[in-house]
Amino acid sequence: RSKMPFARSQSGKSVDSPSFGVLQRASFARRSHFGGTTSTANLMRTLENLSVEDEVASQKSLTSRHTNLSCAAKKTWQFLENSSSSCAAACYAYLVKTLIIICTVTASLEMVSTRTFSSTVQATFEVFFLIELALRFASCPNRHVFWLNTYNIIDLLVVLQIALRVVINVSNVIRDEDTLWIRIFFPTLMLLKLLRRFDTFALLINAFANAFEALPVLLYTLFVIALGFSGLIYLVETKENIQTPKDALWLTVVTMSTVGYGDVVPTTEAGKAVMGCLTVVSGLYMAIPIGIVGNAFSKIWEDRERLLILRQMRNHFDRAGYTAQDLQEIFQELDSNC
């Protein structure tokens, strides 16, 4: 067990044995966790060791597509992608978060103000993000897969603002007002850049994914209530007040959502009675999806440490170039040796 056997990578070439330190600890943590012999804190400490010492060992055993990169490119990739690789990388991650927040504020000010100061600051940050994206692409181990990453697509959409600024400045035809319908989404895109460094956001996605299993029956119930009560409203209300079934459906949906715009209201006694029943029924109905989503998120939040561990381990294996088949073979080999 002190000298682990070789394993095959994606390219079919053997992987040096030092990289097995990562997988051996991961296999031990996996078996211990499901066997109930270790706590979540021990798993967290195991993962912290993976992110520091074993990351260096795994770099020595990257697949053939990684070996074509220079040492500087590998360090740059680790610096940009893995904030736990060094203290400088962690500081840089916090710096980028701060710049994104500042850039979001300046982008919002640019929508409501004509001052050139906010535009200058915004353009400076966009150039910085463009350089960062170029470094990511230049140091990426697999450039074909680079643009399949959602985070990289968001980064590309953000830096495209530079091209729009150039077009506005050099063109005498296009004005700022003509591109406002595009620039209005720039603050949102800038906030989406934080998803790369916002690991706990995946917990919310998992909660909604689990809650979506009940979505068909919820939608079915919603349509039954909305269509049924809209028909009743159209029958009992006067045609001067509710002229078309569309108006009745609008009144029903607004009432169910507890918004109550007040543009359409019932005027007859029967209409008020129907709307009163709808208010009670819709209140009971709206509590169902809220309870489902809240319960799903509570369960996932209680299990957040294990889910974050699995997410970080998956990121480590992806950076090392392992596939799902490679991991299955490696874990089988490790289990047979233990």
N, C-alpha and C positions, 0 to 999 in steps of 0.2 A: 504493500500500500504506500510505501514511501516513494516509490517510483511508478507513477501512474502510466498506463498504456496510452498509446497514441489514439486519437480519434479523427474522424474524417470531417472536413469542413464542406462548405458549399462547392468549392472548386475540386473536391475529391482528393486534395493533398492532405498529408498528415499534419496534425497540429501539435506543436511542441508541448511537452509535459508540464512546464511551469504554469501554463494557463489553466491547468486542471485544479489549481488551488481555488480559483473562483468557483468552479462547478462542484468541487468536492464539498466546500462549505455550504453551497446552496443546496446540494442534495442532503447533507446532514440536517440543515435547518428545515428542509421540507419534510423529511421523515420524522424528525423530532416534533415538529409542529402538529402533524396529523396524528402522531402517536401520543400526543399529550404530555411529552416529557420535558417540554421547555415552554417558557412564557413568551409573550410578545416582545417584552423588553430584550430578551436574549436574541430574538430574531432581528430586532433593530440594531443591536450591537454587531451581529453577524453581517448585516448589510452595510454598516458603516465601514467595517473592515474590507468589504468588497469594493467600496467606492474609493479607497485610498491605496492600500498595498496591492490588492489583487488586480486593480485596474492597470497598474504598471506591468504586472506579470501577463495579463491578457493581451497587452499591446505587443508583447514579443511573439504572440501566437496568432496574430491576425491572419485572415485568409489571404489568398494570393492577390486579390484586388487591392488590399490594404498595403501590401508590401511595396507597391509601386510609388507610394507617396513618400515624400521626404520626411525627415524627422521633424522639421519645422512645421510641415503641414499637419502632421499628427498632433503635435502640441497645440497648434492653433485650433484644430477641430475639438480637442478635449477642452481647451480653454473656453470656447464658445458654447459647447453643447453640455458640458458637465460642470455645474457650478461647485460640486464637491471635490473636484480634482485638485484644487489648490486654494489657498487663501486669496490669491489674486483673482481667481475665477469667481469666488464667492463675492468679493467686493465689486467686481465688474457686473455681476448679476444684479446686485442692489443698485448700482449706478444706472443700469439700463432701465430698471423699473422706475426710478425717479425721473429719468429723462422722458419716459413714455407718458407719465402722469403730467409732467410739465408741457409736453408737446400736445397732449389732449386739451389742456386748458388753453393754450395759445391757438389751437385749431378752432376751438369754440369761440374765442374772442375774435378770430378772423371772420367768423360768420356775421357778427353783429357790429364790427368796427371796421373802419377804413384806414386805421393807423398802419403805417409801414413797419413799426417796431415788431408787432406780433407776426407779421409776414416774414420779416427777416429772421426772427428766432425760429419760426416754423421751418423755413427753408434750410437753416443750419442743421437742425435736428434731422431733417429728411436726408441731407447729404451724409450725415453720420450713419443713419440706418442703411443707406445705400452701400456704404463702405463695409458695414458689418455683413450685409447679405452677400456682397462680393467675396468676402473672406470665407464665409460659410461655404459658398459654392466652390471656391478654389481649393479648399482643404477637405471637401467632402470625399469620403472613401468611394462612394458610388454616386456619380452625378446623374445617372439615369433615374435613380430612385429619389433623388433630391426633390424634384418637383412633384412627387406624389405625396409629400408631407404637407398637411394642411397648414402648419405653422409657416412654412416657407412660402406658400401661396399668399398668405396674409401679408407677410413681409414684402412680397413683390407688389401687391396692390398698394401698400403704403408708399413705397418709393416711387410708384408711378405718378405721384403728385408732382414730382420734379418735372416730368415731361409736360404735365399740364401747365405748370407755372411758366415754363419756357415758351410754350405755345401762346399763352396769354400775353407775355411780355414782347414777343417778336411780332405778333399779329396785330394789325390795326382793325381787324374785323371782329374778332372774338373779344368780348368784354367779360368782366368778372361776373356780371349778372347772368350771362349766358351759360356759365359753368357752375352756377350756384346749386343746381339740381344734382350735380356730381359731388361737389365739395361738401355738401351737407352731410355726407356719409363718412367723411374723413375722420372726425373724432371717434366714431364707432369703430372704424378699422384700426385706429390707433389703440383703443382699449383692447381690441382682440389680440394685439401683440402680447398682452400680458398672459394669455393662455399658455404660452410656452413655459412660463415660469410660475404657473399657478396650478400645482399638482392636485390640490384638493378640489378643483373644479370638476375633475373626473368623478368624484363621489356624487356630485349633483347629477351628472349625466347618467350614472348607474342607477340612481334613485328614479329618475324619470323613465329609464329603460324598463325597470321592473314595474313601474306603475302603468306603463303603456299596455301591459298584458290585459288590464281591465278596460282599456279604451273602447273596444267595440261595444260592450254592453252599456257603457256610459253614453256614448254617442247615440245608440239606439234609444235609450231612455230620454235623452235630450230632445230628439226629433219627435218622439211620441208626445211629450209634454208641450213642446212649442207648437206643433201643428194642431194638436187637439184644442188647446186653449185659444189659438188664433182663430180657429173656426167658430168657437163659441162667441168670441168677441165680435166677430163680423156679423153673426146672426142677431145678437142682442143690441148692438149699437146702431144708431141712426146712420144713414148713408151720408148725411152732411158731415158727420164727425169722422167715421171710418169709411172712406170712399171705396177702397179696394182691399182685397185680401192681403196685398202687400203691406198696406198700412197696419192691418191687424197683426200680421206676423212681426213687423217692426216693433209695435207696442209690446208684444209678448216677449220678444228677445230682450228688449231693454229692461223690462220688468224682471225677468229671470236673472239678469246679470246684476240686479240691484243698483243700476246706474240711475235710471229715472230721469231722462233729459227733460221731460215735461212738455215737449213739443206736441205730443198726442196723449190725451187723457180720456178716460171714460166719462160720459156725461149722464147716462141712464143709470137707474138703480140696479138693474140686472147686470149692466156692464161693470159697475163698481163691485158687485158681489162676486162676479167671475174673476175680476182682477185681485180681489182679496184672497180668494182661494188659490189663485196662481202665486201670489206672494208667499203664502205658507208652503205650498208644494215646492216651489223653486228654492226656498230657503232650506228645506230638508234635502232636496236633491244636491244643492251646491256643497253641502257638508260631506257628501260621499267622496267625490274626487279629491277634495282637500284632505280628508282623513287618509285616503289611500296614499297620496303622495307624501304626506307627513309621516305616516308609518313606515313607508319604504325608506325615506331619508333617515329616519331615526335608527333603523336597523343597520343601514350602511354606515352611518356615522359611528355606531358602536363598534363596528368591525373595520373602522378606517385604517388602523395601523396595519392589519394584515393586507388590506387592499393596496395601500401605498407601498408596502414592501414588495408585493407582486409586481406593481407597476414599475418600481425602480429596478427590480431584478430583470424585468423584460427589457428595460432600456439598456442595462448593462450588456445583456446578451445580444441585443441588436447592434450595439456599437462594436462588439467583438466579432460580428459577422456570422453568428450561429443561426441556423434555421430550426423550425420545430422538429424536423426529423433528426437533426444533429443532437438536439437536447434529449430526445427520447432515447437515442442510442447511447448517449453519454450517461444518462441516469440509469439505464439498464446495466451498463458496465460497472458503474459505481456500486449499485445495489448488489450485483453478483460478487464483487470483491469484498463487500462488508458483511 
